[in-house]
């Protein structure tokens, strides 16, 4: 189930922090052509998250892995003409929630055929997933179109690795136009979700100075030195089903699950450029919510296909 709340929509709304439109995208893009879109997506996301809270993190991650493009290329299955992105190293055996997007798309197509893109559905589902787990809202600009191909190589090269140190994280996000504060805010999405043993094995077994010893020992019980690659551990060991600022509190205790998580906070006499932002989000959770919402708007507007580019797929897994 969702957070302890009278309903899944009783959260603070930060829509005032972002504009109703960005470039050619507009929150009212489907107001006349598919007026039931928002309610359909919201209802299906709430059902999915109620059934399995982890799905909220999975849908958010799908959007993130798509938006380093925002063109629904991540949803495409392999064809004889190209290898899709689902089997790229950052995505293989990791991305999930495709069936939820499929279900939403089926309902949307029944309500307004060939009108709404899969890319827009994915953007809305990510926002609604965060809300369903108690996080902030933001205004989603709409009007994206779907790609007619996918790039296995781009997925491998563009998506930040969980093994990166801070300078490389800063560089990876800077290449997409994000500064260090936005990097830290977006990393806060790891307040929900889980990671596979293969993603934190080296940290649990080999790192010593940047990890709490009791935390490392607990991880090793679930993630042996070899084997059990698919065993899961929560990215936030305290409130894994709630979108809050506990992720940052973990970092100052050297309890970040991934190497790239802990890289955001040095916990030393020589603080990194990210330390101040981590401390800020611990002391001011509203600032985290607002900065996260603003960064998500910025991310969802990275190079979308609009106008006559791309297409409106009738099936999110394949081109028309």
C-alpha positions as CSV (number, residue, x, y, z in Angstrom):
1,X,0.0,0.0,0.0
2,X,1.0,3.6,-0.3
3,X,2.1,5.9,2.5
4,X,0.1,6.4,5.7
5,X,-2.3,9.0,4.4
6,X,-6.0,9.4,4.1
7,X,-5.6,8.9,0.4
8,X,-2.7,8.7,-2.0
9,X,-3.2,12.2,-3.3
10,X,-2.9,14.0,0.0
11,X,0.6,15.5,-0.6
12,X,2.0,18.9,-1.1
13,X,1.8,20.2,-4.6
14,X,4.6,22.3,-5.9
15,X,3.1,23.1,-9.3
16,X,3.7,26.8,-8.7
17,X,7.4,26.1,-9.0
18,X,7.2,25.2,-12.7
19,X,5.4,26.7,-15.6
20,X,2.5,25.2,-17.5
21,X,4.5,24.9,-20.6
22,X,8.1,24.6,-21.8
23,X,8.9,25.3,-25.4
24,X,6.5,23.5,-27.5
25,X,5.3,21.3,-24.6
26,X,2.1,22.3,-22.8
27,X,0.3,20.8,-19.8
28,X,-3.0,21.4,-21.7
29,X,-1.8,19.8,-24.9
30,X,-4.5,17.0,-24.7
31,X,-7.2,19.1,-23.0
32,X,-9.6,18.8,-26.0
33,X,-8.3,15.7,-27.8
34,X,-8.0,13.4,-24.7
35,X,-9.6,15.0,-21.7
36,X,-9.6,11.8,-19.6
37,X,-5.8,11.2,-20.0
38,X,-4.7,12.5,-16.6
39,X,-7.3,10.6,-14.7
40,X,-6.6,7.4,-16.6
41,X,-2.9,7.5,-15.9
42,X,-3.3,8.5,-12.3
43,X,-5.8,5.8,-11.6
44,X,-3.7,3.0,-13.1
45,X,-0.5,4.2,-11.4
46,X,-2.2,4.3,-8.0
47,X,-3.5,0.7,-8.6
48,X,0.0,-0.5,-9.6
49,X,1.7,1.2,-6.6
50,X,-1.0,0.0,-4.2
51,X,-0.4,-3.6,-5.5
52,X,3.4,-3.3,-5.2
53,X,5.0,-0.1,-3.8
54,X,8.2,-0.9,-5.6
55,X,6.5,-0.2,-8.9
56,X,6.5,3.5,-8.1
57,X,10.3,3.5,-8.2
58,X,10.3,1.3,-11.3
59,X,8.1,3.7,-13.3
60,X,10.2,6.7,-12.2
61,X,13.3,4.9,-13.2
62,X,11.8,4.0,-16.6
63,X,11.3,7.7,-17.2
64,X,14.8,8.6,-16.1
65,X,16.4,6.0,-18.4
66,X,14.2,7.2,-21.2
67,X,15.0,10.9,-20.7
68,X,18.7,10.9,-21.0
69,X,15.8,11.5,-24.8
70,X,12.3,11.5,-23.5
71,X,11.0,9.8,-26.6
72,X,9.8,6.4,-25.3
73,X,12.7,4.7,-27.1
74,X,13.4,2.7,-23.9
75,X,10.0,0.9,-24.3
76,X,10.8,-0.5,-27.8
77,X,11.4,-4.2,-28.1
78,X,14.3,-5.4,-30.4
79,X,13.5,-5.8,-34.1
80,X,15.4,-7.1,-37.1
81,X,16.4,-3.5,-37.9
82,X,17.8,-2.4,-34.5
83,X,18.7,-3.6,-31.0
84,X,16.5,-1.8,-28.5
85,X,17.7,-0.3,-25.2
86,X,16.2,-2.9,-22.9
87,X,19.3,-5.1,-23.0
88,X,21.8,-2.3,-22.6
89,X,24.0,-2.7,-19.5
90,X,22.2,-0.1,-17.3
91,X,18.8,-1.6,-18.2
92,X,19.2,-5.4,-18.6
93,X,17.5,-7.4,-15.8
94,X,16.8,-4.0,-14.1
95,X,14.1,-2.0,-15.8
96,X,10.6,-3.0,-15.1
97,X,7.1,-1.7,-15.2
98,X,6.6,-2.1,-18.9
99,X,3.4,-4.0,-18.4
100,X,1.9,-1.0,-16.4
101,X,2.7,1.3,-19.3
102,X,1.1,-1.2,-21.7
103,X,-2.1,-1.3,-19.6
104,X,-2.3,2.5,-19.4
105,X,-1.7,2.8,-23.2
106,X,-4.5,0.3,-23.9
107,X,-7.0,2.4,-21.8
108,X,-5.8,5.6,-23.4
109,X,-6.1,4.2,-26.9
110,X,-9.6,3.1,-26.1
111,X,-10.5,6.6,-24.9
112,X,-8.7,8.6,-27.7
113,X,-7.1,6.4,-30.4
114,X,-3.7,7.5,-31.9
115,X,-3.6,10.8,-29.9
116,X,-1.4,10.4,-26.9
117,X,2.3,9.4,-27.2
118,X,3.9,6.7,-25.1
119,X,6.6,9.3,-24.1
120,X,3.9,11.5,-22.5
121,X,2.3,8.5,-20.7
122,X,5.7,7.6,-19.3
123,X,6.3,11.2,-18.1
124,X,2.9,11.4,-16.4
125,X,3.3,7.9,-14.9
126,X,6.7,8.9,-13.3
127,X,5.1,12.0,-11.8
128,X,2.1,10.2,-10.5
129,X,4.3,7.4,-9.0
130,X,6.2,9.9,-6.9
131,X,3.0,11.4,-5.7
132,X,1.6,8.0,-4.9
133,X,4.5,7.4,-2.5
134,X,4.2,10.7,-0.7
135,X,6.5,12.9,-2.9
136,X,6.0,16.2,-4.6
137,X,4.0,17.0,-7.7
138,X,5.0,19.0,-10.7
139,X,3.3,20.1,-13.9
140,X,4.1,17.8,-16.8
141,X,4.4,19.5,-20.2
142,X,2.9,17.3,-22.9
143,X,3.1,17.1,-26.6
144,X,6.1,14.7,-27.0
145,X,6.0,12.2,-29.9
146,X,7.5,8.7,-29.9
147,X,10.8,7.7,-31.6
148,X,10.8,5.3,-34.4
149,X,14.1,3.7,-33.3
150,X,16.2,3.1,-30.3
151,X,19.9,3.4,-29.5
152,X,21.6,0.5,-27.6
153,X,24.9,2.4,-27.7
154,X,23.5,5.7,-26.3
155,X,21.8,3.8,-23.5
156,X,25.2,2.2,-22.6
157,X,27.1,5.5,-22.9
158,X,24.8,8.1,-21.6
159,X,23.3,6.6,-18.4
160,X,25.4,7.2,-15.3
161,X,26.9,4.1,-13.7
162,X,26.3,3.2,-10.1
163,X,30.1,2.8,-9.7
164,X,31.0,6.4,-10.6
165,X,32.9,8.8,-8.3
166,X,31.6,12.3,-7.8
167,X,33.7,14.0,-10.5
168,X,32.4,11.6,-13.1
169,X,28.8,11.9,-11.9
170,X,29.1,15.7,-12.1
171,X,30.5,15.3,-15.7
172,X,27.8,12.9,-16.7
173,X,25.0,15.2,-15.5
174,X,26.7,18.3,-16.7
175,X,26.7,16.8,-20.2
176,X,22.9,16.9,-20.0
177,X,22.8,20.4,-18.6
178,X,22.4,19.7,-14.9
179,X,24.5,21.3,-12.2
180,X,25.7,19.7,-8.9
181,X,22.6,20.7,-6.9
182,X,20.3,19.1,-9.6
183,X,22.5,16.0,-9.6
184,X,22.0,15.7,-5.8
185,X,18.3,16.4,-6.0
186,X,17.7,13.8,-8.8
187,X,19.8,11.3,-6.9
188,X,17.3,11.7,-4.1
189,X,14.9,9.5,-6.2
190,X,16.9,6.7,-4.5
191,X,14.8,7.3,-1.4
192,X,12.5,4.7,-3.1
193,X,13.3,1.5,-4.9
194,X,15.8,-1.3,-4.7
195,X,19.1,-2.4,-6.3
196,X,20.5,-5.7,-7.2
197,X,23.4,-7.3,-5.4
198,X,25.6,-7.0,-8.5
199,X,25.3,-3.2,-8.2
200,X,26.6,-2.9,-4.6
201,X,28.7,-6.1,-4.1
202,X,32.0,-4.3,-4.5
203,X,30.9,-1.6,-2.1
204,X,29.7,-4.1,0.5
205,X,32.8,-6.3,0.4
206,X,35.7,-4.1,-0.7
207,X,35.0,-0.5,0.5
208,X,35.9,0.3,4.1
209,X,36.4,4.0,4.8
210,X,33.2,5.2,3.2
211,X,30.7,2.6,4.5
212,X,29.3,2.0,8.0
213,X,30.7,-1.4,9.1
214,X,27.5,-2.7,10.5
215,X,25.7,-1.6,7.4
216,X,28.3,-3.4,5.2
217,X,28.0,-6.6,7.2
218,X,24.2,-6.6,6.8
219,X,24.6,-6.1,3.1
220,X,27.0,-9.0,2.8
221,X,24.4,-11.4,4.3
222,X,22.2,-10.7,1.4
223,X,24.9,-10.3,-1.2
224,X,27.7,-12.8,-1.0
225,X,31.1,-12.3,-2.6
226,X,29.9,-14.4,-5.6
227,X,26.5,-15.5,-6.8
228,X,23.0,-14.3,-5.9
229,X,23.4,-11.3,-8.3
230,X,19.7,-10.6,-8.4
231,X,19.2,-10.4,-4.6
232,X,17.7,-7.0,-3.8
233,X,18.3,-4.5,-1.1
234,X,16.5,-1.2,-0.5
235,X,18.2,2.0,-1.7
236,X,16.8,3.6,1.5
237,X,17.0,1.2,4.4
238,X,14.6,3.2,6.6
239,X,11.6,4.3,4.6
240,X,11.8,2.4,1.4
241,X,8.0,2.8,0.6
242,X,7.9,6.5,1.2
243,X,9.3,9.3,-0.9
244,X,11.1,11.5,1.6
245,X,14.5,12.9,2.5
246,X,15.7,9.8,4.5
247,X,18.1,9.0,1.6
248,X,20.2,12.0,2.5
249,X,20.2,11.1,6.2
250,X,21.7,7.7,5.2
251,X,24.5,9.3,3.3
252,X,25.8,11.3,6.3
253,X,25.9,8.0,8.2
254,X,27.9,6.3,5.4
255,X,24.9,4.1,4.6
256,X,24.4,4.9,1.0
257,X,23.7,1.6,-0.9
258,X,25.5,2.3,-4.1
259,X,29.0,3.7,-4.6
260,X,27.5,6.6,-6.6
261,X,25.1,7.3,-3.7
262,X,27.8,7.6,-1.1
263,X,30.0,9.6,-3.5
264,X,27.6,12.5,-3.0
265,X,28.8,12.9,0.6
266,X,32.4,12.6,1.8
267,X,31.7,12.8,5.5
268,X,35.3,14.2,6.0
269,X,37.2,17.3,6.9
270,X,37.3,18.1,3.2
271,X,33.7,18.3,2.1
272,X,32.9,17.8,-1.5
273,X,30.9,20.2,-3.7
274,X,27.8,18.0,-3.1
275,X,28.0,17.9,0.7
276,X,26.3,21.2,1.3
277,X,23.3,20.2,-0.8
278,X,23.0,16.9,1.0
279,X,23.0,18.7,4.4
280,X,20.5,21.2,3.0
281,X,18.0,18.5,2.0
282,X,18.3,16.9,5.4
283,X,17.5,20.1,7.2
284,X,14.9,21.3,4.7
285,X,12.8,18.5,3.1
286,X,10.6,21.0,1.4
287,X,13.6,22.4,-0.4
288,X,14.4,18.8,-1.6
289,X,10.9,18.4,-2.8
290,X,10.9,21.7,-4.7
291,X,14.3,21.1,-6.2
292,X,13.5,17.6,-7.2
293,X,10.3,18.7,-8.9
294,X,12.1,21.4,-10.8
295,X,14.8,19.1,-11.9
296,X,12.3,16.5,-13.1
297,X,10.6,19.1,-15.2
298,X,14.0,20.0,-16.7
299,X,14.9,16.4,-17.3
300,X,11.5,15.6,-18.9
301,X,12.2,18.4,-21.4
302,X,15.5,17.0,-22.7
303,X,15.3,16.8,-26.5
304,X,11.7,15.7,-26.9
305,X,10.4,14.9,-30.3
306,X,7.5,17.3,-31.2
307,X,5.5,18.6,-34.1
308,X,5.8,16.2,-37.1
309,X,8.9,14.4,-35.7
310,X,8.5,10.8,-34.6
311,X,5.0,9.2,-34.4
312,X,2.2,8.4,-32.0
313,X,2.7,4.7,-31.4
314,X,-0.4,2.6,-31.0
315,X,1.7,-0.1,-29.2
316,X,4.5,1.3,-26.9
317,X,6.7,-1.8,-27.6
318,X,6.9,-1.3,-31.4
319,X,6.7,1.3,-34.1
320,X,3.6,1.6,-36.2
